[in-house]
Amino acid sequence: DLKPYILLGSSVEIALGYSGSAASVFSGYISRVNFIYEDGGAPGVRITAMDVKGAMMASNYSKQIYAKSYGEAVQQILQNGPYQSMTNAEVIRSINVSDTPDKEVGGVDSAGMGGPDNKASDRTIEMVAESDYEFVVKAAKKYNFEFFTDCGHVYFRPAKNDPEVLMEMGPGDGLRFFDVEYDITGQVETVKARSINVGKAKLIEAKEKINNKLSIGNKAKRFIKKTEKVYLDATITSQEEADYRVKSLVEEISYRFGTLECECVGIPELRPGKFFELKFMGDPPENRFYLHRVVHKMSETVGFTTKLYGKSASITKEETVGIGGITGGLI
């Protein structure tokens, strides 16, 4: 009876909910099938399903991409190869790719011509011994973007683009367990991104201070005063790229500060790429967290539960959005 439905490559949708009303929590395809038997038990089948990222990780090649910006390059990748077949099979339901800032300043074309004045440029967009997934993640990090999939919807957009709080929850309000952690290990005051303009033998550098609130009072801040991290990135070719790279680094470091792990009753509407607010706890655990991972689980003993993993850049709600001037890696 199962054989027609467990073929490798078959489309998969998982929906969870209550009282005959269910919402989709996963869309993908069957990538692995195990047929299992243990002495004394009944034979069984274990199915492993992946979304579009599984196919993106499989490729590996070097080539020049015929696009004028990194956003257009990502769009081009996701519209070719196996991804068109996935769209036809509804494994991919929508592709949402935002323009990257290099398009606004003119970008480049396949002949190395670019910029508002159409002057010649030696800058091209290249893939060098990397998969589609590695290239898209690299592009996201360049411009402080995030790349993720949610129930067949593919997103490549500015990090933490949607500041709206999806849900508020606390003890006695559906939340069964939570663990909030604040850690100043690795936090610094200043971040710098550097590269070299080889043609002009000139240093390219951008720097930015991290101003997130680390504690009630100023005791924590004094231990990172005058500290800095300097990143050397050979892919930076202009001051504009350095500015965007340092903003991305500031956000990445800032959002290592606060973490949330919690479990609640099963709620299929909870999604990655949204903000979640912990309440009824007072400062400092009561905070707003950006959800970067959501696990929906159905078991015979416990039923339907949802586990959330979030991160915050500050100890106060007001400062958890817009670190570095931009509201991702999610990657």
Secondary structure, DSSP 8 states (H G I E B T S, - for coil): --GGG--TT-EEEEEEEETTEEEEEEEEEEEEEEEE--TTS--EEEEEEE-HHHHHHH--EEEE---SSHHHHHHHHHTSTHHHHHHHTTSS-EEEE---HHHHTT-B-TTSBBSTT--B-----EEEEE-HHHHHHHHHHHTTEEEEEETTEEEEEETT---SEEEEE-BTTTEEEEEEEE--TT--SEEEEEEEETTTTEEEEEEEE-----SSSSTTGGGTTT-EEEEE-TT--SHHHHHHHHHHHHHHHHTTSEEEEEEEE--TT--TTSEEEE-SS-TTT--EEEEEEEEEEEETTTEEEEEEEEEESSSSGGGSS-GGG------
